[in-house]
Amino acid sequence: MKIRHGLTMLALMASAGLAQAQDALQVRSWAAACANCHGTDGRAQPGMESLAGANKDDMVKKMLDFKAGRKPATIMHQLAKGYSDEQITAIAGYFAAQKK
């Protein structure tokens, strides 16, 4: 019985690890859409805003303001509408975790 319980726990832990890895890959693919303007992993070329290492809460607020039309933009207001609030939070977390 103990061996069976241990195997079940091991399988659950492996499954949870796989789900986390898939989630991380999903967030990374969402963030990749930002690379054209904000650079690979959020490290932009001069003249564009870098996102790497930026404050997560500030990024979420800006994106939600773009999405709601409270912050003027040339394209960000359109792009922000393509993401749920949860996706925006996840993407901001990804960029905040990147080294500047």
Buried (B, 14 or more C-beta within 10 A) or exposed (E): EEEEEEEEEEEEEEEEEEEEEEEEEEBEEBBEEBBEBBBEBBBBEEEEEBBBBBEBEEBBBBBBBBBEEEBEEEEBBEBBEEBEEEBBBBBBBBBBEBEE
